[in-house]
Amino acid sequence: MAQQRVRIVTDSTADLSNPLREKYGLEMIPLNVHFGDELYKDQVDLSPEQFYEKLRTAKILPRTSQPSPGEFMELYKKIADEGAETIVSIHLSAKLSGTYQSAKVAAASLPDLDIEVIDGQSASVGTAVQAIAAAEVAARGGTKEEVLAAAEAAKTKEGVYFVVDTLEYLQRNGRIGKAQAFLGTMLNVKPLLTLIDGIVCPYERVRGKKRAVGRMFEIMEEDLTKREEAGEKWDRLLVAISHADSREEAEKVAAEIQTRFDNVEMIIEYIGPVIGTHVGPGTVAVIYCPM
């Protein structure tokens, strides 16, 4: 790893487990989760399983905060000391968190280092897909420009859709964005949401959770069919599914996708504590990206 010219940093909201971060050579900086006076480092001293257990019994909703510029500086300097010539730092939407801004401040404070900070305009495994695309090129010895191009291509090509059990968490935490149009929906009508330019946006209302989860697969199929008809080609389809303590639903979607598409690389991960704070238990997200 020390000989790799370009190193990739992402943050804990990319919701990648330790084995996958190690597989792709990704560095991770954690955000913070606050349960009252208790402070936890996301994905470091609070696992997703522990988080959802605490959330079920918590009397008040947790809150979150971004890493400080100083924490970013410490990580960047460590990577540079290990021999990296360039650091590409990819983070969740700047419209959802101050993490990107903290990274920018840190990079500006280290003018002797070559650091590129990217607003992924996504969240959860949507950010992870961009980091993975960049990391694969970096591992092959790609140049800074090639790594940046790979991250940008993934950001442009990925589709992001998610179903929440309730809009309560997004509303209370101020991340509801344009999805506020769905507030007050009828009982058992599930909001199907997407991210556009880094903002949570409504896609459609679907009756019943099972139907809403299945609808994400249909949208993906319709989109990829249009792309194929337009002449777009790809070697494999990277599909990342994240869930807020709803693994059974996530695995059903994964199985359906793998029966309908060829050359699928599938990732299934928990939605971690920070993103889970904002979307709430029961959320299922599907992110796909032709590679």
C-alpha positions as CSV (number, residue, x, y, z in Angstrom):
1,M,0.0,0.0,0.0
2,A,2.8,2.4,0.7
3,Q,3.9,2.3,-2.9
4,Q,0.5,3.3,-4.3
5,R,0.8,6.8,-5.7
6,V,-2.8,7.8,-5.3
7,R,-4.7,6.9,-2.1
8,I,-8.4,7.2,-1.5
9,V,-10.2,8.5,1.6
10,T,-13.9,8.4,2.3
11,D,-15.9,8.8,5.5
12,S,-17.9,6.5,7.7
13,T,-21.2,7.4,6.0
14,A,-20.1,5.4,2.9
15,D,-21.3,2.5,5.1
16,L,-18.5,0.1,4.0
17,S,-17.5,-2.6,6.5
18,N,-13.9,-3.1,7.5
19,P,-13.3,-6.1,5.1
20,L,-14.5,-4.1,2.1
21,R,-12.4,-1.0,3.0
22,E,-9.4,-3.3,3.3
23,K,-10.2,-5.0,0.0
24,Y,-10.2,-1.7,-1.9
25,G,-7.5,0.0,0.2
26,L,-9.7,2.8,1.4
27,E,-9.0,5.0,4.3
28,M,-12.0,6.1,6.4
29,I,-12.6,9.1,8.7
30,P,-15.5,8.6,11.2
31,L,-18.3,11.0,11.8
32,N,-19.8,11.4,15.3
33,V,-23.0,10.1,16.8
34,H,-24.3,11.7,20.0
35,F,-26.8,9.9,22.2
36,G,-27.4,12.6,24.8
37,D,-24.0,13.2,26.5
38,E,-22.5,10.0,25.0
39,L,-20.3,10.5,22.0
40,Y,-19.4,7.7,19.6
41,K,-17.2,7.4,16.5
42,D,-19.4,6.1,13.7
43,Q,-18.3,2.6,12.6
44,V,-15.4,2.7,15.1
45,D,-16.8,2.4,18.6
46,L,-20.5,2.1,17.6
47,S,-21.4,-0.7,15.2
48,P,-24.6,-0.6,13.1
49,E,-26.0,-3.5,15.2
50,Q,-25.2,-1.6,18.5
51,F,-26.7,1.6,17.1
52,Y,-30.1,0.1,16.1
53,E,-30.3,-1.6,19.5
54,K,-29.7,1.7,21.2
55,L,-32.1,3.6,18.9
56,R,-34.9,1.2,19.8
57,T,-34.7,2.1,23.5
58,A,-33.5,5.7,23.2
59,K,-35.8,8.3,24.8
60,I,-34.4,11.1,22.6
61,L,-33.2,10.8,19.0
62,P,-29.4,10.9,18.5
63,R,-27.7,13.6,16.6
64,T,-24.6,13.6,14.4
65,S,-21.6,15.9,13.7
66,Q,-18.9,15.9,11.2
67,P,-15.1,15.4,11.8
68,S,-13.1,18.4,12.5
69,P,-10.5,19.8,10.0
70,G,-7.9,18.8,12.5
71,E,-8.9,15.1,12.3
72,F,-8.7,15.3,8.5
73,M,-5.3,16.9,8.7
74,E,-4.0,14.1,10.9
75,L,-5.2,11.4,8.5
76,Y,-3.9,13.2,5.4
77,K,-0.5,13.7,7.0
78,K,-0.4,10.0,8.0
79,I,-1.2,8.9,4.4
80,A,1.4,11.3,3.0
81,D,4.0,9.9,5.4
82,E,3.3,6.5,4.0
83,G,4.4,7.6,0.6
84,A,1.2,8.7,-1.2
85,E,1.8,11.4,-3.8
86,T,-1.9,12.3,-4.1
87,I,-4.9,11.9,-1.8
88,V,-8.4,11.8,-3.3
89,S,-10.9,12.4,-0.6
90,I,-14.6,11.5,-1.5
91,H,-17.4,12.4,0.9
92,L,-21.1,12.5,1.3
93,S,-23.2,15.3,-0.1
94,A,-22.2,18.8,1.1
95,K,-25.9,19.5,1.2
96,L,-26.4,16.8,3.9
97,S,-23.3,17.4,6.1
98,G,-20.4,19.7,6.8
99,T,-17.9,16.8,6.3
100,Y,-16.9,17.9,2.8
101,Q,-16.2,21.5,4.1
102,S,-14.1,20.1,6.9
103,A,-12.1,18.2,4.4
104,K,-11.7,21.3,2.2
105,V,-10.4,23.3,5.2
106,A,-7.9,20.6,6.1
107,A,-6.7,20.3,2.5
108,A,-6.2,24.1,2.3
109,S,-4.2,24.0,5.5
110,L,-1.8,21.5,4.0
111,P,-0.6,23.3,0.9
112,D,2.5,21.1,0.5
113,L,0.3,18.0,0.0
114,D,-1.6,17.2,-3.2
115,I,-5.2,16.6,-1.9
116,E,-8.3,16.6,-4.1
117,V,-11.6,16.8,-2.1
118,I,-14.7,15.6,-3.9
119,D,-18.4,16.3,-3.0
120,G,-19.9,12.9,-3.9
121,Q,-23.4,14.4,-3.9
122,S,-24.6,11.1,-2.6
123,A,-24.8,9.2,0.7
124,S,-24.3,5.7,2.2
125,V,-23.1,3.2,-0.4
126,G,-23.7,5.8,-3.1
127,T,-20.5,7.4,-1.8
128,A,-18.9,4.0,-1.5
129,V,-19.5,3.2,-5.2
130,Q,-17.5,6.3,-6.2
131,A,-14.7,5.5,-3.8
132,I,-14.5,1.9,-5.1
133,A,-14.3,3.1,-8.7
134,A,-11.5,5.5,-7.8
135,A,-9.7,2.9,-5.7
136,E,-9.7,0.3,-8.4
137,V,-8.0,2.7,-10.8
138,A,-5.5,3.8,-8.1
139,A,-4.6,0.2,-7.3
140,R,-3.8,-0.4,-11.0
141,G,-1.3,2.5,-10.8
142,G,-3.6,5.0,-12.4
143,T,-2.6,8.7,-12.4
144,K,-4.4,11.4,-10.4
145,E,-6.3,12.4,-13.5
146,E,-7.5,8.8,-14.2
147,V,-8.5,8.3,-10.6
148,L,-10.5,11.6,-10.6
149,A,-12.1,10.7,-13.9
150,A,-13.2,7.3,-12.5
151,A,-14.8,8.9,-9.5
152,E,-16.6,11.5,-11.6
153,A,-17.9,8.8,-14.0
154,A,-19.3,6.8,-11.1
155,K,-21.0,9.8,-9.7
156,T,-22.6,10.6,-13.1
157,K,-23.6,7.0,-13.9
158,E,-24.9,5.7,-10.5
159,G,-28.6,5.5,-9.7
160,V,-29.7,6.0,-6.1
161,Y,-33.1,5.0,-4.7
162,F,-34.3,4.3,-1.2
163,V,-37.4,3.5,0.7
164,V,-38.0,4.8,4.2
165,D,-40.5,3.4,6.7
166,T,-41.3,7.0,7.8
167,L,-40.2,10.5,6.9
168,E,-40.1,11.3,10.6
169,Y,-36.3,10.9,10.9
170,L,-35.5,12.9,7.8
171,Q,-37.8,15.7,8.9
172,R,-36.6,15.9,12.5
173,N,-33.0,16.0,11.5
174,G,-33.4,18.6,8.8
175,R,-32.4,16.4,5.9
176,I,-35.8,16.0,4.3
177,G,-35.0,18.3,1.4
178,K,-37.7,18.2,-1.4
179,A,-39.1,15.0,0.0
180,Q,-41.2,17.2,2.4
181,A,-43.8,17.1,-0.5
182,F,-44.5,13.6,0.7
183,L,-45.3,14.5,4.3
184,G,-48.8,13.6,5.4
185,T,-49.1,10.6,3.1
186,M,-51.8,8.0,3.7
187,L,-51.2,5.1,6.0
188,N,-49.0,2.3,4.5
189,V,-48.0,4.5,1.6
190,K,-44.2,4.3,1.5
191,P,-42.1,7.2,0.2
192,L,-39.7,6.2,-2.6
193,L,-36.9,8.7,-2.6
194,T,-33.8,9.6,-4.6
195,L,-30.9,12.0,-4.5
196,I,-30.5,14.7,-7.1
197,D,-27.5,17.0,-6.9
198,G,-27.0,15.8,-3.3
199,I,-30.5,16.7,-2.1
200,V,-33.1,14.2,-0.9
201,C,-35.9,14.3,-3.5
202,P,-39.3,12.5,-3.9
203,Y,-39.6,9.9,-6.6
204,E,-43.0,8.4,-6.1
205,R,-45.4,7.1,-3.5
206,V,-45.9,3.3,-3.4
207,R,-48.5,1.4,-1.3
208,G,-46.8,-1.1,1.0
209,K,-43.2,-1.7,1.9
210,K,-42.9,-4.9,-0.2
211,R,-44.1,-3.1,-3.3
212,A,-41.9,-0.1,-2.7
213,V,-38.8,-2.2,-2.3
214,G,-39.7,-4.1,-5.5
215,R,-40.3,-0.9,-7.3
216,M,-36.7,0.1,-6.9
217,F,-35.7,-2.9,-8.9
218,E,-38.1,-2.1,-11.6
219,I,-36.8,1.5,-11.9
220,M,-33.3,0.1,-12.1
221,E,-34.3,-2.3,-14.9
222,E,-36.1,0.4,-16.9
223,D,-33.1,2.8,-16.6
224,L,-30.5,0.2,-17.6
225,T,-32.6,-0.9,-20.6
226,K,-32.8,2.7,-21.8
227,R,-29.0,3.0,-21.5
228,E,-28.4,-0.2,-23.4
229,E,-30.8,0.9,-26.2
230,A,-28.9,4.2,-26.3
231,G,-25.6,2.3,-26.9
232,E,-24.0,2.5,-23.5
233,K,-21.8,-0.5,-22.7
234,W,-20.3,-1.8,-19.5
235,D,-18.2,-4.7,-18.3
236,R,-20.0,-5.3,-15.1
237,L,-22.8,-3.8,-13.0
238,L,-21.8,-2.8,-9.5
239,V,-24.8,-3.0,-7.2
240,A,-24.7,-1.8,-3.6
241,I,-27.6,-2.4,-1.3
242,S,-27.7,-0.9,2.1
243,H,-30.3,-1.4,4.8
244,A,-31.2,-0.1,8.2
245,D,-31.6,-3.3,10.1
246,S,-33.7,-4.9,7.2
247,R,-31.2,-7.4,5.9
248,E,-33.9,-9.9,4.8
249,E,-35.5,-7.3,2.5
250,A,-32.1,-6.3,1.2
251,E,-31.2,-9.9,0.4
252,K,-34.4,-10.5,-1.5
253,V,-33.7,-7.5,-3.7
254,A,-30.1,-8.7,-4.2
255,A,-31.3,-12.2,-5.3
256,E,-33.8,-10.7,-7.7
257,I,-31.2,-8.4,-9.3
258,Q,-28.7,-11.3,-9.7
259,T,-31.3,-13.4,-11.5
260,R,-32.1,-10.6,-14.0
261,F,-28.7,-9.1,-14.8
262,D,-25.4,-10.6,-16.0
263,N,-22.0,-9.7,-14.5
264,V,-23.3,-8.3,-11.3
265,E,-20.9,-7.4,-8.5
266,M,-23.1,-7.3,-5.4
267,I,-22.4,-5.5,-2.1
268,I,-24.9,-5.7,0.8
269,E,-24.1,-3.4,3.8
270,Y,-25.8,-2.0,6.9
271,I,-26.8,1.6,6.8
272,G,-24.5,2.8,9.6
273,P,-25.2,5.0,12.7
274,V,-24.9,8.4,11.1
275,I,-27.1,7.8,8.0
276,G,-29.3,5.6,10.1
277,T,-29.9,8.5,12.5
278,H,-31.3,10.5,9.5
279,V,-33.3,7.8,7.6
280,G,-34.5,5.6,10.5
281,P,-34.9,1.8,10.9
282,G,-36.4,-0.2,8.1
283,T,-34.8,1.9,5.3
284,V,-33.6,0.0,2.2
285,A,-31.4,1.6,-0.5
286,V,-30.4,0.4,-3.9
287,I,-27.4,2.0,-5.7
288,Y,-26.3,0.7,-9.1
289,C,-23.5,1.8,-11.4
290,P,-22.4,0.3,-14.8
291,M,-18.6,0.0,-14.7
